[in-house]
Amino acid sequence: MEFEISKTLYDKETILKVIYYYQDKFTINIKESDFNYIINVIENTSEYFDINTFIVFLQEQQIRETLNKQFGNLRNSIYKKAFSFMEK
């Protein structure tokens, strides 16, 4: 099975993180064109690769990545301040 994912919607790092969850059941290869990542899925087990579930996981992971980029430094500063008493 082969499908394309837009480079403008998803980061390659996000795709790789989602693929990691599938690695024991499927062989997944990534190629690139100018505007898309081309994902090739080979089913290694009797399980069916559900593209809809994959896209849902991809969307959730991209939201995590985006929020982490936007608020990661702020979150780290809050944690550092909240637990600064432990460093003394």
GULUMTOR-860839 format. One record per residue: x, y, z of N, C-alpha, C, O in turn; residue number from 1; residue in three letters. Coordinates in pm, 1 decimal. Example, Ala and Ser with C-alpha at 12.3 -4.5 7.8 and 13.67 -1.06 7.14 Angstrom:
+----------+----------+----------+----------+----------+----------+----------+----------+----------+----------+----------+----------+-----+------+
!      n.X !      n.Y !      n.Z !     ca.X !     ca.Y !     ca.Z !      c.X !      c.Y !      c.Z !      o.X !      o.Y !      o.Z ! seq ! type !
+----------+----------+----------+----------+----------+----------+----------+----------+----------+----------+----------+----------+-----+------+
!   1319.0 !   -569.0 !    780.0 !   1230.0 !   -450.0 !    780.0 !   1320.0 !   -330.0 !    780.0 !   1423.6 !   -331.9 !    846.5 !   1 !  ALA !
!   1285.0 !   -225.0 !    708.0 !   1367.0 !   -106.0 !    714.0 !   1290.0 !      3.0 !    787.0 !   1340.9 !    113.8 !    803.9 !   2 !  SER !
+----------+----------+----------+----------+----------+----------+----------+----------+----------+----------+----------+----------+-----+------+
This chain:
+----------+----------+----------+----------+----------+----------+----------+----------+----------+----------+----------+----------+-----+------+
!      n.X !      n.Y !      n.Z !     ca.X !     ca.Y !     ca.Z !      c.X !      c.Y !      c.Z !      o.X !      o.Y !      o.Z ! seq ! type !
+----------+----------+----------+----------+----------+----------+----------+----------+----------+----------+----------+----------+-----+------+
!     86.2 !   -116.7 !      0.0 !      0.0 !      0.0 !      0.0 !     91.1 !    123.4 !      0.0 !    190.9 !    128.5 !     72.0 !   1 !  MET !
!     55.6 !    219.9 !    -80.1 !    133.9 !    343.4 !    -86.7 !     38.9 !    462.5 !    -80.9 !    -66.9 !    462.9 !   -144.0 !   2 !  GLU !
!     79.1 !    563.6 !     -3.6 !     -1.2 !    684.7 !      4.9 !     90.1 !    803.6 !     29.3 !    206.1 !    787.8 !     67.5 !   3 !  PHE !
!     36.3 !    922.6 !      6.6 !    113.8 !   1045.1 !     19.4 !     63.0 !   1129.0 !    135.6 !    -56.5 !   1132.9 !    165.0 !   4 !  GLU !
!    157.7 !   1195.9 !    200.9 !    127.2 !   1284.9 !    312.5 !    192.2 !   1419.4 !    282.4 !    310.4 !   1426.2 !    248.8 !   5 !  ILE !
!    115.9 !   1523.6 !    294.5 !    163.2 !   1657.5 !    260.5 !    272.5 !   1705.6 !    355.1 !    259.7 !   1694.4 !    477.0 !   6 !  SER !
!    378.9 !   1758.8 !    298.5 !    487.4 !   1816.4 !    378.5 !    443.9 !   1943.8 !    449.7 !    502.2 !   1981.2 !    551.5 !   7 !  LYS !
!    342.8 !   2009.9 !    397.2 !    297.3 !   2133.8 !    461.3 !    212.9 !   2105.8 !    585.0 !    199.0 !   2193.2 !    670.5 !   8 !  THR !
!    156.4 !   1986.0 !    596.4 !     72.9 !   1952.2 !    711.5 !    148.6 !   1881.4 !    823.0 !    117.7 !   1900.4 !    940.7 !   9 !  LEU !
!    248.0 !   1799.4 !    786.8 !    315.1 !   1715.3 !    885.8 !    466.5 !   1725.1 !    872.6 !    520.8 !   1730.3 !    762.2 !  10 !  TYR !
!    532.9 !   1727.5 !    987.1 !    679.1 !   1725.1 !    989.8 !    726.3 !   1581.2 !    972.3 !    657.9 !   1487.2 !   1012.6 !  11 !  ASP !
!    842.1 !   1565.3 !    912.9 !    896.3 !   1430.8 !    894.7 !    919.6 !   1363.4 !   1030.7 !    895.4 !   1243.6 !   1045.3 !  12 !  LYS !
!    965.8 !   1439.0 !   1128.6 !    987.3 !   1385.9 !   1263.4 !    857.7 !   1327.9 !   1321.1 !    859.1 !   1223.2 !   1385.8 !  13 !  GLU !
!    748.0 !   1395.8 !   1297.3 !    617.0 !   1348.3 !   1343.4 !    582.9 !   1215.3 !   1277.5 !    538.9 !   1122.2 !   1345.0 !  14 !  THR !
!    602.5 !   1205.8 !   1149.3 !    573.1 !   1082.4 !   1076.3 !    658.6 !    968.4 !   1129.4 !    609.4 !    857.3 !   1148.9 !  15 !  ILE !
!    786.6 !    995.5 !   1152.8 !    876.0 !    891.5 !   1203.5 !    834.0 !    842.3 !   1342.1 !    845.5 !    723.4 !   1371.9 !  16 !  LEU !
!    785.9 !    932.2 !   1425.7 !    739.7 !    891.9 !   1559.2 !    617.3 !    802.0 !   1550.2 !    604.9 !    706.4 !   1626.7 !  17 !  LYS !
!    528.0 !    831.3 !   1458.9 !    408.6 !    747.1 !   1443.3 !    447.8 !    612.3 !   1382.8 !    397.1 !    508.2 !   1424.6 !  18 !  VAL !
!    535.8 !    614.2 !   1286.6 !    581.5 !    489.4 !   1224.4 !    645.8 !    398.2 !   1327.7 !    633.5 !    276.0 !   1318.4 !  19 !  ILE !
!    713.1 !    454.9 !   1424.3 !    778.2 !    376.0 !   1529.3 !    679.2 !    281.5 !   1597.7 !    714.9 !    168.3 !   1630.6 !  20 !  TYR !
!    556.1 !    326.3 !   1619.3 !    454.8 !    243.2 !   1684.0 !    411.7 !    124.4 !   1597.1 !    357.8 !     26.0 !   1647.9 !  21 !  TYR !
!    435.1 !    134.0 !   1469.9 !    392.2 !     29.5 !   1376.9 !    506.0 !    -65.7 !   1337.7 !    482.8 !   -161.4 !   1263.9 !  22 !  TYR !
!    624.1 !    -41.8 !   1384.3 !    740.9 !   -112.5 !   1332.9 !    741.3 !   -263.2 !   1354.8 !    804.4 !   -335.3 !   1277.5 !  23 !  GLN !
!    673.4 !   -312.9 !   1456.8 !    674.5 !   -456.9 !   1480.4 !    571.0 !   -532.1 !   1396.0 !    574.3 !   -654.9 !   1388.3 !  24 !  ASP !
!    480.1 !   -458.7 !   1333.2 !    374.9 !   -524.4 !   1254.1 !    387.1 !   -498.4 !   1104.4 !    338.4 !   -576.5 !   1022.7 !  25 !  LYS !
!    452.4 !   -388.4 !   1069.3 !    459.7 !   -348.6 !    929.0 !    599.6 !   -296.8 !    895.9 !    670.5 !   -245.6 !    982.5 !  26 !  PHE !
!    637.4 !   -310.9 !    771.1 !    757.6 !   -245.6 !    721.0 !    710.4 !   -119.7 !    650.0 !    629.9 !   -125.7 !    557.1 !  27 !  THR !
!    761.2 !     -6.8 !    694.6 !    716.1 !    120.2 !    638.8 !    837.5 !    198.3 !    590.0 !    931.4 !    223.8 !    665.4 !  28 !  ILE !
!    833.8 !    235.5 !    463.2 !    941.5 !    312.7 !    401.3 !    889.8 !    450.4 !    363.6 !    772.8 !    467.3 !    329.3 !  29 !  ASN !
!    978.2 !    547.6 !    370.5 !    941.3 !    685.1 !    335.9 !   1030.4 !    733.8 !    222.8 !   1152.6 !    719.8 !    226.8 !  30 !  ILE !
!    967.0 !    790.5 !    123.3 !   1036.1 !    861.4 !     15.4 !    979.0 !   1002.5 !     13.5 !    878.7 !   1031.1 !     79.0 !  31 !  LYS !
!   1042.8 !   1088.4 !    -60.9 !    994.9 !   1226.8 !    -68.3 !    983.8 !   1272.4 !   -212.7 !   1065.7 !   1237.8 !   -297.8 !  32 !  GLU !
!    880.8 !   1350.8 !   -237.4 !    871.1 !   1426.9 !   -361.9 !    884.6 !   1573.9 !   -321.4 !    915.9 !   1603.4 !   -206.0 !  33 !  SER !
!    862.1 !   1662.9 !   -412.0 !    876.9 !   1805.1 !   -378.8 !    777.8 !   1850.0 !   -271.7 !    811.9 !   1933.0 !   -187.3 !  34 !  ASP !
!    657.7 !   1797.3 !   -273.9 !    552.3 !   1846.9 !   -185.4 !    498.1 !   1744.3 !    -86.9 !    422.8 !   1780.0 !      3.8 !  35 !  PHE !
!    535.1 !   1617.1 !   -103.2 !    476.5 !   1511.8 !    -20.6 !    580.9 !   1412.8 !     28.5 !    688.3 !   1398.2 !    -29.9 !  36 !  ASN !
!    546.1 !   1345.0 !    138.2 !    617.1 !   1225.2 !    180.5 !    538.7 !   1109.1 !    122.4 !    415.9 !   1106.2 !    130.4 !  37 !  TYR !
!    607.8 !   1015.2 !     65.1 !    543.8 !    898.5 !      5.4 !    570.2 !    781.5 !     99.7 !    684.6 !    740.8 !    119.7 !  38 !  ILE !
!    464.2 !    729.1 !    156.4 !    472.4 !    622.9 !    255.3 !    434.8 !    491.0 !    190.1 !    327.3 !    478.3 !    131.6 !  39 !  ILE !
!    523.1 !    393.4 !    200.1 !    498.0 !    260.6 !    146.4 !    489.6 !    163.4 !    263.8 !    584.2 !    151.8 !    341.7 !  40 !  ASN !
!    377.3 !     93.8 !    276.7 !    352.9 !      2.5 !    388.1 !    347.5 !   -140.7 !    336.0 !    274.0 !   -171.9 !    242.3 !  41 !  VAL !
!    427.1 !   -226.5 !    398.8 !    426.0 !   -368.7 !    367.3 !    376.6 !   -441.1 !    492.3 !    435.4 !   -428.1 !    599.6 !  42 !  ILE !
!    270.2 !   -516.0 !    477.9 !    212.3 !   -588.1 !    591.5 !    293.0 !   -714.6 !    617.4 !    301.1 !   -802.5 !    531.5 !  43 !  GLU !
!    353.0 !   -723.6 !    736.4 !    435.8 !   -839.1 !    772.9 !    357.9 !   -945.5 !    848.8 !    401.7 !  -1060.0 !    859.0 !  44 !  ASN !
!    244.8 !   -908.1 !    900.9 !    162.8 !  -1001.4 !    979.3 !     25.2 !  -1010.1 !    914.1 !      1.1 !   -953.2 !    807.6 !  45 !  THR !
!    -61.0 !  -1080.2 !    978.4 !   -196.6 !  -1093.1 !    924.9 !   -282.5 !   -969.8 !    954.6 !   -397.3 !   -961.0 !    911.0 !  46 !  SER !
!   -225.4 !   -874.8 !   1029.3 !   -301.4 !   -753.8 !   1062.1 !   -310.5 !   -661.6 !    941.2 !   -218.2 !   -650.3 !    860.6 !  47 !  GLU !
!   -424.7 !   -597.0 !    932.4 !   -452.0 !   -503.5 !    823.9 !   -405.6 !   -364.2 !    865.0 !   -432.3 !   -321.1 !    977.1 !  48 !  TYR !
!   -337.6 !   -294.4 !    777.2 !   -295.5 !   -157.3 !    803.7 !   -413.1 !    -63.9 !    778.7 !   -461.5 !    -51.8 !    666.1 !  49 !  PHE !
!   -458.0 !      1.2 !    883.6 !   -572.5 !     92.0 !    874.2 !   -521.6 !    235.3 !    856.4 !   -471.5 !    296.2 !    950.9 !  50 !  ASP !
!   -534.6 !    287.1 !    737.2 !   -485.7 !    421.2 !    706.2 !   -556.1 !    527.7 !    789.7 !   -494.2 !    627.2 !    827.3 !  51 !  ILE !
!   -683.6 !    508.3 !    819.0 !   -757.1 !    607.2 !    897.8 !   -702.1 !    618.7 !   1039.1 !   -689.1 !    729.3 !   1091.6 !  52 !  ASN !
!   -670.2 !    507.3 !   1100.6 !   -610.0 !    509.3 !   1234.1 !   -472.2 !    574.0 !   1228.4 !   -436.2 !    651.9 !   1316.7 !  53 !  THR !
!   -395.9 !    542.5 !   1126.1 !   -263.8 !    601.7 !   1108.4 !   -274.3 !    754.0 !   1100.9 !   -196.3 !    824.6 !   1164.9 !  54 !  PHE !
!   -369.4 !    804.6 !   1024.0 !   -387.8 !    950.0 !   1008.7 !   -429.5 !   1013.4 !   1141.4 !   -383.5 !   1122.6 !   1174.5 !  55 !  ILE !
!   -515.2 !    946.9 !   1217.0 !   -555.6 !    999.9 !   1348.4 !   -433.2 !   1010.7 !   1439.2 !   -413.7 !   1113.0 !   1504.7 !  56 !  VAL !
!   -349.5 !    904.4 !   1443.7 !   -227.7 !    909.4 !   1524.0 !   -135.0 !   1020.2 !   1474.9 !    -71.8 !   1089.5 !   1554.7 !  57 !  PHE !
!   -127.6 !   1035.9 !   1345.5 !    -43.4 !   1139.7 !   1286.1 !    -90.8 !   1278.6 !   1327.4 !     -9.0 !   1363.6 !   1362.7 !  58 !  LEU !
!   -219.5 !   1302.5 !   1323.4 !   -274.8 !   1431.6 !   1364.1 !   -247.6 !   1458.7 !   1511.3 !   -208.0 !   1569.5 !   1547.4 !  59 !  GLN !
!   -268.3 !   1359.7 !   1596.3 !   -244.1 !   1376.7 !   1739.8 !    -97.1 !   1406.9 !   1767.8 !    -65.4 !   1494.8 !   1847.9 !  60 !  GLU !
!     -8.4 !   1334.4 !   1702.0 !    135.0 !   1355.3 !   1723.3 !    177.9 !   1492.2 !   1672.3 !    261.5 !   1557.6 !   1734.7 !  61 !  GLN !
!    121.9 !   1536.7 !   1559.2 !    158.5 !   1668.1 !   1506.6 !    114.2 !   1778.7 !   1601.9 !    184.9 !   1878.2 !   1618.3 !  62 !  GLN !
!     -1.0 !   1762.4 !   1664.2 !    -46.5 !   1860.6 !   1764.0 !     51.1 !   1864.4 !   1880.9 !     86.9 !   1972.2 !   1928.3 !  63 !  ILE !
!     94.5 !   1747.0 !   1928.2 !    192.9 !   1742.5 !   2037.2 !    321.0 !   1815.1 !   1998.6 !    374.9 !   1894.2 !   2076.1 !  64 !  ARG !
!    369.1 !   1787.1 !   1877.6 !    493.1 !   1849.6 !   1829.8 !    478.3 !   2001.3 !   1819.6 !    567.6 !   2075.9 !   1859.8 !  65 !  GLU !
!    366.6 !   2045.9 !   1766.4 !    342.7 !   2189.3 !   1750.0 !    334.3 !   2258.3 !   1885.2 !    394.8 !   2363.8 !   1904.4 !  66 !  THR !
!    260.3 !   2200.3 !   1979.6 !    248.9 !   2259.3 !   2112.9 !    382.9 !   2259.5 !   2184.8 !    415.5 !   2354.3 !   2256.3 !  67 !  LEU !
!    459.6 !   2154.6 !   2166.1 !    590.5 !   2148.8 !   2229.0 !    682.4 !   2258.3 !   2175.2 !    758.2 !   2319.0 !   2250.9 !  68 !  ASN !
!    675.6 !   2283.1 !   2046.1 !    756.0 !   2391.1 !   1986.9 !    712.1 !   2528.2 !   2039.1 !    795.1 !   2615.5 !   2064.8 !  69 !  LYS !
!    581.1 !   2545.7 !   2054.4 !    528.2 !   2675.1 !   2097.7 !    547.8 !   2699.4 !   2246.5 !    579.8 !   2810.9 !   2287.7 !  70 !  GLN !
!    528.6 !   2595.1 !   2327.7 !    526.2 !   2615.1 !   2472.2 !    634.0 !   2537.1 !   2546.7 !    635.1 !   2537.2 !   2669.8 !  71 !  PHE !
!    722.9 !   2471.9 !   2476.4 !    825.8 !   2390.3 !   2540.3 !    913.3 !   2469.3 !   2635.1 !    938.0 !   2425.4 !   2747.5 !  72 !  GLY !
!    960.9 !   2585.6 !   2591.8 !   1047.6 !   2666.8 !   2677.9 !    971.8 !   2718.3 !   2799.2 !   1025.9 !   2720.2 !   2909.8 !  73 !  ASN !
!    848.2 !   2759.8 !   2780.0 !    766.1 !   2806.9 !   2890.6 !    741.5 !   2693.7 !   2991.0 !    754.2 !   2713.8 !   3111.8 !  74 !  LEU !
!    706.9 !   2576.6 !   2941.3 !    684.0 !   2460.9 !   3027.8 !    809.6 !   2427.1 !   3107.7 !    802.0 !   2400.1 !   3227.5 !  75 !  ARG !
!    925.2 !   2428.7 !   3041.2 !   1050.3 !   2398.2 !   3109.8 !   1081.4 !   2500.8 !   3218.2 !   1131.3 !   2465.0 !   3324.8 !  76 !  ASN !
!   1052.2 !   2627.9 !   3191.7 !   1074.5 !   2732.9 !   3291.9 !    983.3 !   2714.3 !   3412.6 !   1025.2 !   2734.3 !   3526.6 !  77 !  SER !
!    858.9 !   2676.0 !   3387.2 !    764.2 !   2652.4 !   3496.9 !    810.2 !   2534.3 !   3581.5 !    808.8 !   2541.7 !   3704.4 !  78 !  ILE !
!    850.9 !   2425.8 !   3516.8 !    900.8 !   2309.9 !   3590.8 !   1024.2 !   2346.6 !   3673.0 !   1036.2 !   2308.8 !   3789.5 !  79 !  TYR !
!   1114.3 !   2419.8 !   3611.2 !   1237.8 !   2458.2 !   3680.4 !   1205.6 !   2540.6 !   3804.3 !   1261.7 !   2517.4 !   3911.4 !  80 !  LYS !
!   1115.4 !   2636.7 !   3789.7 !   1076.1 !   2720.8 !   3903.0 !   1002.6 !   2638.0 !   4008.9 !   1028.8 !   2653.1 !   4128.3 !  81 !  LYS !
!    912.7 !   2552.5 !   3966.8 !    833.0 !   2473.2 !   4060.0 !    918.7 !   2377.0 !   4141.8 !    888.7 !   2351.4 !   4258.5 !  82 !  ALA !
!   1024.6 !   2323.6 !   4081.9 !   1106.8 !   2226.2 !   4151.4 !   1243.6 !   2281.1 !   4191.5 !   1334.8 !   2204.7 !   4222.8 !  83 !  PHE !
!   1257.5 !   2412.5 !   4190.3 !   1387.1 !   2473.8 !   4226.1 !   1423.0 !   2445.9 !   4371.1 !   1541.4 !   2441.3 !   4404.5 !  84 !  SER !
!   1325.3 !   2427.2 !   4457.7 !   1352.7 !   2399.3 !   4598.8 !   1428.1 !   2267.2 !   4615.8 !   1496.4 !   2247.8 !   4716.3 !  85 !  PHE !
!   1416.4 !   2177.3 !   4519.6 !   1483.8 !   2047.4 !   4527.5 !   1632.8 !   2059.1 !   4494.4 !   1711.2 !   1970.9 !   4529.5 !  86 !  MET !
!   1671.6 !   2166.4 !   4427.7 !   1811.1 !   2183.6 !   4387.4 !   1895.4 !   2239.3 !   4502.8 !   2018.3 !   2236.4 !   4495.8 !  87 !  GLU !
!   1832.8 !   2288.4 !   4605.7 !   1906.4 !   2350.1 !   4717.0 !   1960.5 !   2249.1 !   4811.9 !   2024.8 !   2285.2 !   4910.5 !  88 !  LYS !
+----------+----------+----------+----------+----------+----------+----------+----------+----------+----------+----------+----------+-----+------+
